[in-house]
Every structure is written in C-alpha cells, then in structure tokens.
C-alpha cells in the first residue's frame, strides 16, 4: 500500500526544520549537504490533493528574506502547516513574494492570469529542503521524505495522469522521477509528460511543448 504523502507531512511540528524521519541522515551528513536548515521544509505547494495539473521539480530554492522570515514568524509557520495539508492554493505576492514570482514565471506559458491558476496547479518536489544551488542529488536517495515523494508520485499521481485524470508535467530531473524524455520529449499514457526542459525548469520550444500547453489549458479551463 502506498504511503500517504499528506499523512507523512502531518508528522512534523510547525517550527521543525526537518522531518523527524530525515533526522538521522541529515545528522550524519551535516558537514556535507548544502541544505539551508534554517528554513521550514516542504516538498509540495498548491492544492496537490485536487489540482488537475501538477508540475514536478527537484527541490525548493532559497530566498533569504522570505524563507527565513517564514521560519521565524507565527504567520509563516502557520502558512507552511496549512500548505502541507495539500489543500491550499499557490501563494500570491502577499503570502510569499519570491515563491509567487517563481511559480508565476513557470506557468505563464499556460496562462498569463496567474490568479486563475492558484487553485488548479500544484508543484511537487523530490526534495523538501531549501538550497541556493542544489548539489545534493545522491543524498535524495537516502532521505525518507524524498522517497515518499517519489513513491507517492509513482503509485498515485502517475497512474492518474496516464489515465487522463490529471495532467502531470516533469520540468526537472526526469530520471530521478523514473521518467525518460528521449530525444524529443515523451508522453506516457494520456497526460504524463517528460518534455525537454532548460536547467531553470522551463519547457524547451519543441513540438511537445505546444501539446502540453493545450492539454494544461484544457485541464484548467
């Protein structure tokens, strides 16, 4: 039976900087990893439980002002706690300016009116810990939280996309997700996509990009 990603993330306290099941690995690797553990962890944002469109990435970035402020304040901790339930809409410029700018830039190819996407798009990462320049890919295999992201995606999310129940687009590190984009991008079943992407997580301008844009627009309309 697949692990429930939402139940897993309910096990963390509002001020905790790491999931309790990751404690031992992070402790052993404390002098080697590049994660900023002053921040609050999260591997997904947006209404992951119900969003018709899910975008796959590798790990959260780091914005010193917003991310550290969230970790220090009651308001920020409460926002993260609600986010981990998988029902909150994507953050706007008032809740998290840096996060809003980031997701808006990645979804503008689908819809310029970002407000209309807040309840319809979710973002799922393999990693849950913030970093400026992610360089800890081998460590992901050792972290229980990362394995939960991958297992939940492969057993719950991917079958839904293959059946056409959701649109799932992998925009970073496809092989870590167990997907292969090939020479021109690849679609699995009806709506699980592994397109060619840039390092920044944008789709390259190849024919599959237009197919994905049409599929996402239909899903959020």
VOGU-3710 file (C-alpha; in Angstrom, 3 decimals, decimal comma):
1> xxxxxxxxxx> 0,000/0,000/0,000  1,382/3,409/-0,932  2,402/5,849/1,753  0,111/8,856/2,137  2,251/11,926/1,443  -0,144/14,189/3,349  -0,209/11,977/6,436  3,602/11,768/6,286  3,979/15,552/6,353  1,422/15,895/9,155
11> xxxxxxxxxx> 4,043/14,330/11,441  6,209/17,475/11,502  5,873/20,254/14,054  5,160/23,834/12,927  8,651/25,086/13,828  10,606/21,945/12,835  13,376/22,440/10,293  13,354/18,834/9,102  11,043/15,840/9,073  11,725/13,511/12,051
21> xxxxxxxxxx> 12,330/10,562/9,738  15,120/12,516/7,999  16,900/13,361/11,255  19,472/10,551/11,247  20,523/11,043/7,622  20,823/14,801/7,954  22,779/14,421/11,162  25,284/12,044/9,559  25,645/14,347/6,560  25,635/17,669/8,429
31> xxxxxxxxxx> 29,096/18,647/7,164  28,448/17,545/3,587  24,980/18,641/2,473  24,095/22,075/1,098  20,580/22,369/2,509  19,739/25,502/4,478  18,142/24,041/7,594  17,241/27,448/8,959  14,199/27,231/6,659  10,988/25,255/7,014
41> xxxxxxxxxx> 10,776/22,182/4,782  8,138/21,443/2,196  8,091/19,166/-0,832  4,888/20,466/-2,390  2,933/23,669/-2,716  -0,562/24,296/-4,007  -3,656/22,056/-3,829  -1,853/18,773/-4,506  -4,827/16,689/-3,363  -7,121/18,003/-6,092
51> xxxxxxxxxx> -5,169/20,064/-8,649  -5,875/18,994/-12,235  -2,299/19,990/-13,141  0,847/19,001/-11,216  4,354/20,184/-12,141  7,333/18,113/-10,998  10,596/19,697/-9,864  13,632/18,697/-7,832  13,773/20,823/-4,665  12,815/24,243/-3,274
61> xxxxxxxxxx> 15,120/27,165/-3,959  16,178/29,696/-1,353  15,204/33,305/-0,856  16,848/34,688/2,262  14,209/37,299/3,025  11,048/35,262/2,502  12,211/31,794/3,578  13,933/32,859/6,792  11,053/35,182/7,680  8,595/32,307/7,309
71> xxxxxxxxxx> 10,691/30,165/9,655  10,841/32,886/12,306  7,237/34,067/12,347  4,000/32,536/13,547  2,319/33,618/10,316  4,932/31,871/8,181  4,833/28,682/10,240  1,047/28,600/10,072  1,181/29,035/6,306  3,573/26,103/5,937
81> xxxxxxxxxx> 1,435/23,943/8,205  -1,621/24,586/6,066  0,377/24,125/2,864  1,438/20,621/3,943  -2,210/19,520/4,012  -2,286/19,727/0,214  -5,384/21,911/0,038  -4,005/25,466/-0,002  -3,845/27,464/-3,220  -0,498/28,555/-4,621
91> xxxxxxxxxx> 0,938/31,569/-2,767  0,336/35,079/-4,063  2,578/38,144/-3,821  1,319/38,955/-0,323  1,926/35,497/1,153  5,312/34,729/-0,404  6,673/37,210/-2,978  9,673/35,116/-4,047  7,663/31,901/-4,329  4,931/33,699/-6,268
101> xxxxxxxxxx> 7,412/35,151/-8,759  8,962/31,728/-9,263  5,792/29,745/-9,925  4,240/32,548/-11,977  7,230/32,539/-14,340  6,977/28,748/-14,778  3,257/28,791/-15,542  2,983/31,926/-17,685  3,208/29,810/-20,847  -0,108/28,223/-19,834
111> xxxxxxxxxx> -1,978/31,286/-18,623  -0,930/34,914/-18,089  -3,662/35,424/-15,483  -1,807/33,790/-12,596  -4,728/34,190/-10,205  -6,808/31,754/-12,222  -4,152/29,043/-11,714  -3,781/29,233/-7,937  -6,423/26,591/-7,219  -5,708/24,450/-10,274
121> xxxxxxxxxx> -1,940/23,903/-10,299  0,295/22,258/-7,704  4,062/21,761/-7,601  5,689/18,614/-6,233  9,403/18,323/-5,473  11,508/15,271/-4,712  13,437/17,192/-2,079  11,887/19,160/0,777  14,841/21,273/1,874  15,774/24,705/0,580
131> xxxxxxxxxx> 19,117/25,385/-1,084  20,582/28,140/-3,247  22,312/25,795/-5,676  21,126/22,234/-5,360  24,099/19,886/-5,405  22,935/17,007/-3,244  21,248/14,699/-5,752  22,853/11,496/-4,380  21,576/12,374/-0,902  17,973/12,330/-2,097
141> xxxxxxxxxx> 18,006/8,537/-2,306  18,880/8,347/1,398  16,217/10,752/2,681  12,916/9,072/3,660  10,989/12,236/2,758  12,348/12,172/-0,793  11,495/8,508/-1,178  7,933/9,322/-0,058  7,633/11,947/-2,816  8,818/9,507/-5,468
151> xxxxxxxxxx> 6,729/6,590/-4,216  3,562/8,675/-3,966  4,129/10,062/-7,449  4,740/6,647/-8,980  1,905/4,811/-7,252  -0,788/7,507/-7,053  -0,058/10,502/-9,253  1,424/8,855/-12,339  -1,395/6,320/-12,774  -3,883/9,185/-12,561
161> xxxxxxxxxx> -2,014/11,077/-15,290  -1,634/8,029/-17,505  -5,391/7,510/-17,242  -6,023/11,171/-18,118  -7,424/12,127/-14,714  -4,716/14,782/-14,207  -2,014/16,431/-16,273  1,465/15,868/-14,833  4,491/17,585/-16,376  8,035/16,830/-15,252
171> xxxxxxxxxx> 10,057/20,031/-15,549  13,237/18,991/-13,743  15,371/15,856/-13,304  13,099/13,413/-15,114  15,269/10,360/-14,452  15,082/10,959/-10,699  11,313/10,702/-11,086  11,636/7,471/-13,074  10,787/9,126/-16,393  12,719/9,408/-19,643
181> xxxxxxxxxx> 12,285/12,289/-22,071  14,170/10,738/-25,003  15,326/12,913/-27,889  12,115/14,910/-28,309  10,234/14,564/-25,042  7,843/11,768/-24,163  4,212/11,327/-23,192  3,171/8,352/-21,074  -0,454/7,343/-21,493  -2,878/10,247/-21,848
191> xxxxxxxxxx> -1,242/13,032/-19,853  2,021/12,195/-18,084  4,737/14,252/-19,782  8,515/14,359/-19,681  9,370/17,208/-22,097  12,773/18,605/-22,912  13,495/21,362/-20,397  16,041/24,026/-19,569  18,093/23,928/-16,383  15,770/26,576/-14,945
201> xxxxxxxxxx> 12,734/24,326/-15,332  11,119/25,797/-18,441  9,993/23,718/-21,409  12,168/23,966/-24,487  10,467/25,207/-27,627  9,894/21,885/-29,360  6,603/20,440/-30,743  5,697/18,649/-27,500  5,632/21,992/-25,702  2,571/23,077/-27,688
211> xxxxxxxxxx> 0,804/19,787/-26,993  1,417/20,197/-23,254  0,226/23,810/-23,263  -3,019/22,784/-24,961  -3,533/19,912/-22,511  -2,908/22,102/-19,464  -5,155/24,870/-20,758  -7,967/22,365/-21,280  -7,465/20,984/-17,759  -7,631/24,379/-16,031
221> x> -10,380/25,934/-18,142
//
